[in-house]
């Protein structure tokens, strides 16, 4: 008894309405001239003829073929379709992809035979087979087309596949739409993941009192995932908004020597793919930038929009931004989350509330930490200042080692970390 196997039937590209109508007219007029081809009583060629024969009670003949396996029968069906019908590149690719598992098995068998002796006493050489290229040969399309159609079959709705079969849209157009939707989905997933609130855990923050040039050589090499610091700006800073004292070693000649030596000692402490963020001032870009590039790989200079105009010439444009040098040690790793702009909008710390003259806001530090590290990663800040990097690390479940020269700030940082100073 003749049987129809769905798995075989789906290998036959559907006829269009016009094609099916014409075939029906031809068969009703001339009869079924070509025999149905069977394997183990399953139709492997002639599904449309069989349905028309049943509909109009027509006679037909059959012949049987002998295959060792169902996979061999499928392979014959697909190759037979290529030889008999004028199929589109999309239809040929879809059919070829049905042979992907068959070709993959053959490729593995070919490799497993390598080094063995054949019955004729010949050494069998193992030859790697690129399944995608083999499929492209069968379908007479480029291997990139096979890859695109595979993605389309996995992701596209039936409506798109139907339009591809009828030629209403091209493979490239359908593929671009899928990639566009994937990009939107990935953007949303990354955004949600990046902005998901962190469940805070207790992490050990290490604040060290001392000169960073003395402390850095005592730290473990190749152990830090991020360098995040705000070194002396080199501008003899004294805020006009509070009574905090001037920052020591904050003249440009002091900064260059200190900064150069500190970076030199820091490099060996960083992992190869560690990122760095170094806050700076645009006025000294030409002096500081070469020092960074001497020791590390500078990738971007970010603009931090503080949201307010600072002190200065009231008759000119007011300065409202700082810069942040961003880069990596030896090997670049991707940032977390989505691709963001290089202009960061975070309000400054209200001058009357900070404990350090150039204290940076916690939220911008938390943002940078999340972009470049994972939880439990280690962060280094050789110029701890008001301790904001340590607090931001604590808030994001990272471990920070901070070094602070001034005892006054060192004591304040300890109070801040223990929640005794807000």
C-alpha positions as CSV (number, residue, x, y, z in Angstrom):
1,X,0.0,0.0,0.0
2,X,1.4,3.4,-1.0
3,X,2.1,5.7,1.9
4,X,2.8,9.5,2.1
5,X,5.5,10.4,4.7
6,X,5.2,14.0,5.8
7,X,9.0,14.2,6.2
8,X,9.4,13.3,2.6
9,X,6.6,15.4,1.3
10,X,8.0,18.6,2.8
11,X,11.1,18.1,0.7
12,X,9.0,18.9,-2.4
13,X,8.7,22.6,-3.0
14,X,5.0,23.5,-3.2
15,X,3.6,24.3,-6.6
16,X,2.1,27.7,-7.2
17,X,-1.6,27.9,-7.9
18,X,-1.0,28.4,-11.6
19,X,1.5,25.5,-11.6
20,X,-0.9,23.1,-9.8
21,X,-3.8,24.1,-12.1
22,X,-1.7,23.5,-15.3
23,X,-0.5,20.1,-14.0
24,X,-4.0,19.1,-13.2
25,X,-5.2,20.0,-16.7
26,X,-2.3,18.2,-18.3
27,X,-3.0,15.0,-16.3
28,X,-6.7,15.0,-16.9
29,X,-6.1,15.4,-20.6
30,X,-3.1,13.0,-21.1
31,X,-3.2,10.8,-18.0
32,X,-0.3,10.2,-15.6
33,X,2.5,9.3,-17.9
34,X,5.4,9.2,-15.4
35,X,5.3,6.5,-12.7
36,X,5.4,7.3,-9.1
37,X,8.7,6.4,-7.4
38,X,8.6,4.6,-4.1
39,X,11.0,3.5,-1.4
40,X,9.7,1.1,1.2
41,X,6.2,1.9,-0.2
42,X,6.7,5.6,0.6
43,X,6.4,8.1,-2.3
44,X,9.7,9.8,-2.9
45,X,8.7,11.3,-6.3
46,X,5.2,12.1,-7.5
47,X,3.3,13.5,-4.5
48,X,1.3,16.0,-6.6
49,X,0.5,13.4,-9.3
50,X,-0.6,11.0,-6.6
51,X,-3.0,13.6,-5.0
52,X,-4.5,14.4,-8.5
53,X,-4.9,10.7,-9.3
54,X,-6.9,10.2,-6.1
55,X,-9.0,13.2,-6.7
56,X,-10.0,12.1,-10.2
57,X,-9.7,8.4,-9.7
58,X,-7.0,8.0,-12.4
59,X,-4.6,5.1,-12.9
60,X,-0.9,5.4,-12.4
61,X,2.2,3.1,-12.4
62,X,4.9,2.8,-9.7
63,X,8.5,1.8,-9.6
64,X,10.6,1.2,-6.5
65,X,14.1,2.3,-5.7
66,X,16.5,0.7,-3.2
67,X,18.3,2.8,-0.6
68,X,20.1,1.7,2.5
69,X,18.7,4.4,4.7
70,X,16.2,7.2,4.9
71,X,19.0,9.8,4.6
72,X,20.0,8.3,1.2
73,X,16.4,8.5,0.1
74,X,16.2,12.1,1.1
75,X,19.4,13.0,-0.7
76,X,18.1,11.4,-3.9
77,X,14.8,13.3,-3.6
78,X,16.6,16.6,-3.2
79,X,19.0,16.1,-6.0
80,X,16.2,14.9,-8.2
81,X,14.3,18.1,-7.6
82,X,17.3,20.2,-8.6
83,X,17.4,18.3,-11.9
84,X,13.7,18.5,-12.7
85,X,12.4,21.9,-11.7
86,X,13.3,25.5,-12.2
87,X,13.7,26.4,-8.5
88,X,14.7,29.8,-7.1
89,X,18.0,30.3,-5.2
90,X,15.9,30.4,-2.0
91,X,14.1,27.1,-2.7
92,X,17.4,25.4,-3.7
93,X,19.0,26.6,-0.5
94,X,16.1,25.4,1.6
95,X,16.4,22.0,0.0
96,X,20.1,21.8,0.4
97,X,19.9,22.6,4.1
98,X,17.8,19.5,4.5
99,X,21.0,17.6,3.7
100,X,23.0,19.5,6.4
101,X,22.9,16.7,8.9
102,X,23.6,14.1,6.2
103,X,26.7,16.0,5.0
104,X,27.9,16.6,8.6
105,X,27.7,12.9,9.3
106,X,29.7,12.1,6.2
107,X,32.3,14.7,7.1
108,X,32.8,13.1,10.5
109,X,33.0,9.6,9.1
110,X,35.6,10.8,6.6
111,X,37.7,12.2,9.4
112,X,37.3,9.1,11.5
113,X,38.6,7.0,8.6
114,X,41.8,8.9,8.4
115,X,45.0,6.8,9.0
116,X,43.1,3.5,8.5
117,X,43.9,0.9,5.8
118,X,41.3,0.2,3.2
119,X,40.5,-3.4,2.0
120,X,42.8,-2.8,-0.9
121,X,45.6,-2.1,1.5
122,X,45.7,1.7,0.8
123,X,46.1,4.3,3.5
124,X,43.0,6.4,3.8
125,X,43.7,10.1,4.2
126,X,41.5,12.2,6.4
127,X,40.1,15.2,4.6
128,X,38.2,17.9,6.4
129,X,34.9,18.8,4.7
130,X,33.3,22.2,4.9
131,X,29.6,21.3,5.1
132,X,28.4,24.8,4.3
133,X,30.5,24.9,1.1
134,X,29.3,21.4,0.1
135,X,25.7,22.5,0.5
136,X,26.3,25.6,-1.6
137,X,27.7,23.4,-4.4
138,X,24.6,21.2,-4.3
139,X,22.3,24.2,-4.4
140,X,24.5,26.1,-6.9
141,X,24.5,29.2,-4.7
142,X,27.3,31.0,-2.7
143,X,28.1,29.7,0.7
144,X,27.1,33.1,2.1
145,X,23.6,32.6,0.6
146,X,23.4,29.2,2.4
147,X,24.2,30.9,5.7
148,X,21.7,33.6,5.1
149,X,18.9,31.2,4.2
150,X,19.7,29.1,7.3
151,X,19.2,32.2,9.4
152,X,16.0,33.0,7.6
153,X,14.6,29.5,8.1
154,X,15.4,29.8,11.9
155,X,14.1,33.3,12.4
156,X,11.7,34.5,9.7
157,X,7.9,34.2,10.1
158,X,6.0,32.0,7.5
159,X,4.8,35.1,5.7
160,X,8.3,36.1,4.8
161,X,9.2,32.5,3.7
162,X,6.1,32.5,1.4
163,X,7.2,35.8,-0.2
164,X,10.7,34.4,-0.7
165,X,9.2,31.3,-2.4
166,X,7.1,33.4,-4.8
167,X,10.0,35.8,-5.4
168,X,8.2,38.8,-3.9
169,X,11.3,39.6,-1.8
170,X,15.0,38.7,-2.1
171,X,17.1,36.7,0.2
172,X,19.2,39.7,1.0
173,X,16.2,41.8,1.8
174,X,14.7,39.2,4.1
175,X,18.1,38.6,5.8
176,X,18.6,42.4,6.4
177,X,15.2,42.5,8.1
178,X,16.0,39.6,10.4
179,X,19.4,41.2,11.4
180,X,17.6,44.5,12.0
181,X,15.1,42.8,14.3
182,X,17.9,40.8,16.0
183,X,19.8,44.0,16.6
184,X,16.7,45.6,18.3
185,X,16.2,42.5,20.5
186,X,19.9,42.4,21.5
187,X,19.9,46.1,22.3
188,X,16.8,45.7,24.5
189,X,18.2,42.6,26.2
190,X,21.6,44.3,26.9
191,X,19.8,47.5,28.1
192,X,17.7,45.5,30.6
193,X,20.6,43.4,31.8
194,X,22.9,46.4,32.3
195,X,20.2,48.5,34.1
196,X,18.9,45.6,36.3
197,X,19.5,46.7,39.9
198,X,22.4,45.0,41.6
199,X,21.6,42.9,44.7
200,X,24.3,44.3,47.0
201,X,26.6,41.8,48.8
202,X,29.3,42.5,51.3
203,X,32.6,43.0,49.5
204,X,35.9,43.9,51.0
205,X,37.3,47.3,50.0
206,X,40.9,47.9,50.7
207,X,42.0,51.4,51.5
208,X,45.7,51.9,52.0
209,X,47.3,55.0,53.6
210,X,50.5,56.0,51.9
211,X,52.3,57.3,48.8
212,X,51.1,55.3,45.7
213,X,54.7,55.1,44.5
214,X,55.6,53.2,47.7
215,X,52.4,51.1,47.8
216,X,52.0,50.0,44.2
217,X,55.2,47.8,44.1
218,X,53.7,45.8,47.0
219,X,50.5,44.8,45.2
220,X,50.0,41.6,43.3
221,X,50.9,41.7,39.6
222,X,48.4,40.9,36.9
223,X,45.5,41.0,39.4
224,X,43.4,44.1,38.6
225,X,40.6,44.2,36.0
226,X,40.2,48.0,36.0
227,X,42.2,51.1,36.7
228,X,39.8,53.9,37.7
229,X,41.3,57.0,39.1
230,X,41.3,60.7,39.3
231,X,44.9,61.9,39.6
232,X,46.0,65.4,40.6
233,X,44.8,67.7,37.8
234,X,48.0,69.7,37.7
235,X,46.2,73.1,38.2
236,X,47.0,73.9,41.8
237,X,43.2,73.4,42.6
238,X,41.4,75.2,45.4
239,X,37.6,75.3,45.3
240,X,35.9,78.6,45.9
241,X,32.8,76.8,47.2
242,X,34.1,75.2,50.4
243,X,36.8,75.4,52.9
244,X,38.7,72.3,51.8
245,X,42.5,72.8,51.6
246,X,44.4,72.7,48.4
247,X,45.4,69.3,47.0
248,X,49.1,68.5,47.6
249,X,51.3,67.7,44.6
250,X,48.8,69.4,42.4
251,X,51.0,71.6,40.3
252,X,51.5,70.5,36.7
253,X,55.3,69.9,37.1
254,X,54.6,67.6,40.1
255,X,51.7,65.9,38.3
256,X,53.7,64.9,35.2
257,X,56.5,63.2,37.2
258,X,54.1,61.5,39.7
259,X,51.6,60.4,37.0
260,X,54.3,59.0,34.7
261,X,55.9,56.9,37.5
262,X,52.5,55.8,38.9
263,X,51.4,54.5,35.5
264,X,54.7,52.8,34.9
265,X,54.3,50.9,38.2
266,X,50.5,50.2,37.5
267,X,50.9,48.4,34.2
268,X,52.2,45.2,35.6
269,X,49.4,45.1,38.2
270,X,46.7,45.1,35.5
271,X,45.4,42.0,33.7
272,X,46.2,42.1,29.9
273,X,42.6,42.9,29.0
274,X,42.0,45.4,31.9
275,X,40.4,48.7,30.9
276,X,41.3,52.1,32.4
277,X,39.4,55.3,33.1
278,X,41.5,58.3,34.1
279,X,39.8,61.6,34.8
280,X,41.5,64.7,33.4
281,X,41.3,68.3,32.4
282,X,41.2,69.5,28.8
283,X,43.7,72.2,29.5
284,X,46.5,69.7,30.0
285,X,45.6,67.2,27.3
286,X,48.8,67.7,25.4
287,X,50.9,67.0,28.5
288,X,48.9,64.1,30.0
289,X,47.8,62.2,26.9
290,X,51.4,61.3,25.8
291,X,52.1,59.9,29.3
292,X,49.1,57.6,29.0
293,X,50.0,56.5,25.5
294,X,53.5,55.7,26.7
295,X,52.3,53.0,29.1
296,X,48.8,52.0,28.0
297,X,46.6,51.9,24.9
298,X,44.3,54.9,24.6
299,X,41.0,54.1,22.8
300,X,38.7,57.1,23.4
301,X,38.6,60.4,25.2
302,X,35.1,60.6,26.8
303,X,33.4,63.9,27.6
304,X,31.8,64.1,31.0
305,X,29.1,66.8,31.0
306,X,28.8,68.0,34.6
307,X,25.5,69.8,33.9
308,X,26.6,73.1,35.4
309,X,29.0,75.9,34.5
310,X,32.2,76.1,36.7
311,X,34.0,79.1,38.0
312,X,35.9,81.3,35.5
313,X,35.6,84.3,33.1
314,X,32.0,85.5,33.3
315,X,32.3,87.2,30.0
316,X,33.1,84.1,28.0
317,X,31.7,80.6,27.6
318,X,31.5,78.7,30.9
319,X,33.3,75.4,31.2
320,X,30.9,72.6,32.1
321,X,32.8,69.4,31.3
322,X,35.8,67.3,32.1
323,X,37.4,64.5,30.1
324,X,38.0,60.9,30.8
325,X,40.8,58.9,29.1
326,X,39.5,55.4,28.3
327,X,41.6,52.5,27.0
328,X,43.1,49.1,27.8
329,X,46.3,47.5,28.9
330,X,47.5,45.1,26.2
331,X,44.4,43.3,24.8
332,X,41.0,44.9,24.3
333,X,37.8,43.3,25.6
334,X,34.3,44.4,24.7
335,X,32.3,46.8,27.0
336,X,29.2,45.5,28.8
337,X,25.8,46.7,27.7
338,X,25.1,48.5,24.5
339,X,27.3,50.9,22.5
340,X,26.8,54.2,24.3
341,X,27.7,57.8,23.3
342,X,31.1,59.2,24.3
343,X,29.3,62.1,26.1
344,X,28.3,61.1,29.6
345,X,25.7,63.2,31.4
346,X,26.1,63.0,35.2
347,X,25.7,65.9,37.6
348,X,28.7,66.9,39.7
349,X,28.8,66.4,43.5
350,X,27.4,69.5,45.2
351,X,30.6,71.3,46.3
352,X,29.3,71.9,49.8
353,X,28.7,68.2,50.3
354,X,32.0,66.7,49.1
355,X,34.9,65.7,51.4
356,X,37.5,66.2,48.7
357,X,37.9,69.3,46.4
358,X,37.6,67.3,43.1
359,X,35.3,64.5,44.3
360,X,33.6,62.6,41.5
361,X,29.9,61.6,41.7
362,X,29.2,58.0,42.7
363,X,26.8,57.4,39.8
364,X,29.3,58.1,37.0
365,X,31.8,55.8,38.7
366,X,29.3,53.0,39.1
367,X,28.4,53.4,35.4
368,X,32.0,53.1,34.3
369,X,32.6,50.2,36.6
370,X,29.6,48.3,35.2
371,X,30.7,49.0,31.6
372,X,34.1,47.5,32.1
373,X,34.0,44.8,34.8
374,X,31.9,42.0,36.2
375,X,30.9,41.4,39.8
376,X,33.8,40.4,42.1
377,X,36.4,41.9,39.7
378,X,39.2,43.9,41.2
379,X,39.6,47.7,40.7
380,X,42.6,49.8,41.4
381,X,42.6,53.5,42.4
382,X,46.1,54.9,43.2
383,X,44.7,58.4,44.0
384,X,41.6,57.6,46.2
385,X,40.9,61.2,47.1
386,X,37.4,61.2,48.6
387,X,37.0,57.4,48.3
388,X,34.2,57.6,45.7
389,X,35.8,54.7,43.6
390,X,35.8,52.5,46.6
391,X,32.2,53.3,47.5
392,X,31.1,52.8,43.9
393,X,32.9,49.4,43.9
394,X,31.1,48.4,47.1
395,X,27.8,49.4,45.6
396,X,28.4,47.2,42.5
397,X,29.8,44.2,44.2
398,X,33.4,44.8,43.0
399,X,36.6,44.8,45.1
400,X,38.6,47.9,45.1
401,X,42.1,48.7,46.4
402,X,42.5,52.5,46.9
403,X,45.6,54.4,47.9
404,X,45.5,57.8,49.6
405,X,48.4,59.9,50.7
406,X,46.5,62.3,52.9
407,X,45.7,61.0,56.4
408,X,42.7,63.3,56.6
409,X,41.1,61.8,53.5
410,X,42.1,58.3,54.4
411,X,40.2,58.6,57.7
412,X,37.2,60.1,56.0
413,X,37.1,57.3,53.4
414,X,37.1,54.7,56.2
415,X,34.1,56.4,57.8
416,X,32.3,56.6,54.4
417,X,32.8,52.9,53.7
418,X,31.4,52.0,57.1
419,X,28.4,54.3,56.6
420,X,29.5,56.7,59.3
421,X,29.9,59.6,57.0
422,X,27.3,60.6,54.4
